[in-house]
Every structure is written in C-alpha cells, then in structure tokens.
Amino acid sequence: MSTTRTKMDIDLREIESLHLDLWAEALCRHSDKDYPGGEAMNMIGPVANLEAWEHRYEAAESAAMSDDAELPNYIQDQLDTETHPLLVLATWEDAIREERDQPTDLRATVPRAVAYIRNSLDWAFRTNSFGEQEWLAVDSLAKALRSVRSALEAVLHDGVRLDKAADCLKCFQPLVREWAGDHQNPKTIDDDKWVCRPCGEISSYALYLKTLENEYMFRATWLSADYMLTAHRIPIGTLQGWASKGFVTKRRNVHTGRMTYRVADALRRRDAKDEAA
C-alpha cells in the first residue's frame, strides 16, 4: 500500500504542475483552425458538478416526456469524464468530503482539489484492527489519478516545447524534454529524458533537477548563504559579516523562513575586495 500511496502523491503533484502548463500549450495552439487552443483549452475549461447535472438532465427528461419535446445535447456527450482534470479531481474531492463529513462552499479548482486529496491520503489508507483497508475506493482513486496524469502528458506531448528555465550543463543550450510512454504504456517523469540537440547530451530527471538548481543559483537575485557559497564562492562567514555591517542587504524568505542575501550587493562587495587585493 505504501507504494500505491507514494505513486498517488507523485501523480497529484504532477497533475497540478502539468495543469499549469496547459495555458502555454493552449497559447501555442491559438491558431488551430478546427479548435483554437486544441485539447489543452478543453482541459482548462470549466465543468459542471456531475450530480447537479444529472438532476437537471432528469428534470429535462421528465419535461420532454410530458411535452413531447426533444432532449438537448448534454455535456456528457462531448466531454471525456475520465480524464478532464477538474471534473475528476472535484468529483473525488466531493466523494471524500462526503465520506469524512467535511463539506465546503469554496469553488472547486484543481489546486484546491489536489491539496485536499493529498491531505486525505493518510485517511484514505487507514486500516481497521484486523489490518483491512477501511476505505475501499482507494484503488479506483489511484486509477483515476493515473488516467488524468496520462491524459495531461499526452496533450502536452503533442506540442514539443523547450524547458525554458534549464540549459545543458555541458554547452549551456536549452534542453528539450522527450516524453516517455503513452496511453497504452504510461510512464512517469523518471522515465523522461532531457536532450541537448546541439551537443547530444542526454540528462535523466535527477540530472535535470541538478540543472534547474544551477539555473536557479546563477539567475536568482536573492540567495541563501550556502547557495551564495556554491554559486559565487563567497564564504558564509564573510557574507554574514558584510550583511551585519550593512554592505549586503538581507531579508528572510517568507515561505521557507531562511535568511537570503541580495546577490548584486554581495558580488559588488566581493569584486571590490578582489580589486583592492
């Protein structure tokens, strides 16, 4: 079960990240003749609550039967209910909230649904005194998350785009992501490759993360002391001494709580000391 839980957690994080990329994909396909924005635009679009829609459909069906009117075309005839991110995630969020008696009046969004489902994973995998799974829908939820993730990866795979924030560690040219797998043979991000076309260098996911870290360090305007040491060869004690004397501006990162330092100030002070030496 721990493996399934880990995979679900990874799938949820990937779904949230990939969902953000849909906007860029839709913009890239804005000129598509048949459907501006392509499938990405469809997956971004809003959806109805399935339960509420079913009630409306039944009401319309009753009216049609009594008035001999034709039934309208409903969204379930046009939308893939098994892969639309918001529809699937919001439906499962509603199911879990009902089971846990945790209703909400907030509008359903992909980030909210992802956060709620991730925070509910411990509850979902709870067992009774006999070691038996209490919530029997875990496997169905895991399958639904994998389907949504595979669909997102397939849509984004259709438009090959550069990972703009990462350059090759060898020749510093942009890397291109090569997606692994498809609907019939789904893969994870660990199977993808990042290829540098000018020099042919191939990076794994782990090496790509290292590339991103390097990009962050060399492009950031604020860095922590340890990153400043790695990226710009400024000893931690020296940097802290400069900050205490007012040569380098410092501020605390509100998200991590770590102290960060303005890179431009530190480099200016370092270069001045080098010139004096």
N, C-alpha and C positions, 0 to 999 in steps of 0.2 A: 504493500500500500504506500510505503514511503516514496517508492519510485514514481508511482502514479501521481502522488501529491506534488512532487518536485516538478514533474512534467507539466502539470496543470498550472503551477505557479509560473513556470517559464512561458507557457503558452499565453497566459494572461498578460504578462509583461510585453511579449512580442506583439500581441494583438493591439495593445494600447499604442505601442510605438509605430507599428505598420499603419494603423488607422490615421495617424497624423500625416504619414507620407501620402495618403490618398489625395490630399489637396494639391500637392505638387504634381502628382500623376494626372489629375483632372485638368490642371492648367496646361500641362504638356499636350493634352488631347482636346484642347478647346476648339480646335478647328475640324474635328472629326465630322464628316458630313452626315452620317447616319445618326449619331448620338453624341453631341458635343460633350466632352468630358469623359466619354467612354464609360466602361463599367465602374471605374473609380467614382464617378459622380453618382452613380446609382447606389453605391455602398455608403456614400457620405450622407445621402438623403434621409429625411425623417421617415418614421414608420408609425403605424397605429398600434395600440395595445390590442393583441390578438383576442383577448377575452371580450373587450368592449366591441371590437369589430364583429365578433361572432354574434353578439346580441343585436347589433344593428342589422346584420345580414338576416338573422331570423325574423326580425321585425319587418324588414323589406320583403322577405319571402312570404310572410303571412299576408301582407298588404297585396302582394302580387296575386296570391291565390284567391283573395276575395274580390279583387278588382280586375282580374284577368290582364294584369299589366306584365310587361317584360321585366325580368330581373336585371339590374345594372351589372356592369362588369366590376368585379371587386378585386382588391389589391392582391389577394392570394393567387389570382390567375396570372399576375405579372411579376411577382417578387419571389425570389428564392428564399423561403423562410428558414432554410437550414444553414445559410451562410451569411446573411446580412448581419454585420457586427452588432448594431444597436438592437435590432429585433431579438437576436439570440440572447445577448447578454442581459437585456432588460427583462426578457421572459424568465430567464433563470434567476435573476435577482428577485423578481416578484415571487417566484416559487419558494425561494429560500426565506424571504421575508415573511411570507405567509406561514411557513413551517415554524419559524422562530418567533412569530408574533412580534415583528418589528416593522410596522408599516411606516411609510414616508410619503410626504406630499411634494417632495422635490421632483423636478422634471428629470426623466431618465436621460442619461448621457453615457457614452462609452467609458470615459474616465471614472465616473461615479460607480457604474456597474462593475467595472474591473476592480476598483478599490473595495467595494462591498463583498464581492465574491472571494477575493483574496483574503480578506479579513475573516471570512466564514469557513476557510478551508479546515481549520482545526475542528470546528463544529461538525463539518461535513464528514470528517474521518473518525469521529468518535465511535467507540465500541462499548458494548454492554459488559457486564461482569463475566460473560462467557467468551469474550473476545470477538463477538459477532458485530458486523457493521450495522449501525442503527439507521443511518440514512441510506436507503437502497438506491438512490438516484445518482450516486457518485460516478459510476461508470458512464451513465448517459451524459452527465455534465462534461466529463473528460472527453468523450467522443464529440460533443458539440463544440467544445473549445478548439479541438484539433481541426474540425471541419472549417470553422471560421478562420483560423490561422492559415490553413492551406489555401483557402479561397483568396485571402488578402495577399499572400505571397504570389499566387498565380496572377492576380490582377497587376501587381506591381512589377512582376517579372516581364509582363508584356512590353513595358517601356523600359529599355535599358538606360539607366541614369547613373551618373558618376556619384560616388560618395564624396561630396564636395569638401568635407571637413578633414579628409585624410589623404596624405601624399605618401608615395612609396619611400621607404626608409633608405633605399639604395640610390634612386635618381631624382626623388622629390617631385615626380609627376603624379597626377591624380590616379587613384586606384579605381578599378571598375569591378563591381560586385557580380559574380557569376552564381546564380541561384541553383541550388541542388534540389532534385526531386520534382514531383508534380502531383496532381490529384490522385493518380493511381499508386504512386510510390512517394508518399510525403516524407520530407526530410526536415531537419531542424537547422538552426543557424550555425551549429557546429559543423555542418557538412558543406556550408557555402565556402566559396573561395573569393579572395580579392586579388585581382590580377593587374599588374602594371604592364600595359601594352607596349610602351616604348622600350623597356628593358627586359620584359618577360618574367619579372619577379612575381612569385605567387605567395600570398600570405594566407595563413589559416585565420580562424576567428580570433584565437589568442594573440597572434602577432598583429592582427588588425587593431585589437584593443590597445596594444602597446603603441601602435602608430597614432591612434587617437590621443593617447596620453601625451605623446611627444608633441603633437599638433597643439594640444591644449596648453602645454607648458610654454611653448615658444611663441604663441599668439596671444596669450592671456595678458590682460592689463593689470590684474591683481593675482598674486601667488602666495601660497603659504611658504614658510621658511624652508621646509625640506624641498619643495619644488624649486624654490629660488636657488638652492644649492645645486640641484641636479641640472637645471636648465642654464644657469648663468654663473656658476662657480663662485657664488658668494657665500662664505661660511655663515652658519646660522647665528653664531655669537656676534659676528661683525654686523650682520643685518639688524639684529635686535639692538645693538649698540647705536647704530645710525638712527634707528627709529626713536630710541629714548632721547636722543639729542635733537630730534626734530628734522633730521636730514631726509628721512624717508617717511612718507605718510603711511599709516597703518589703520586698519579697520577690521572688525570682526564679521565673518561671514554669517549672516542671519540664519542660513539653512544648516550649516554644519557646526557652527559655534567656534570654528578655528580662526586664529588670527591670520590676516593676509596683509600683504605689503604692496604698495604701488610699484610696479616694475620699472616704470620710467624714472622714478626718483632713485631707485636702487642702482640702476645702470648708470645714471648720471654721476652718482657718488662714486661708483666703482671706477668709471673711466677717469674721473678727476684724480683719484688716488693713484691710478696707474701712470698718468701723465706726470704727476708730481714725483713719483718714484723714478 
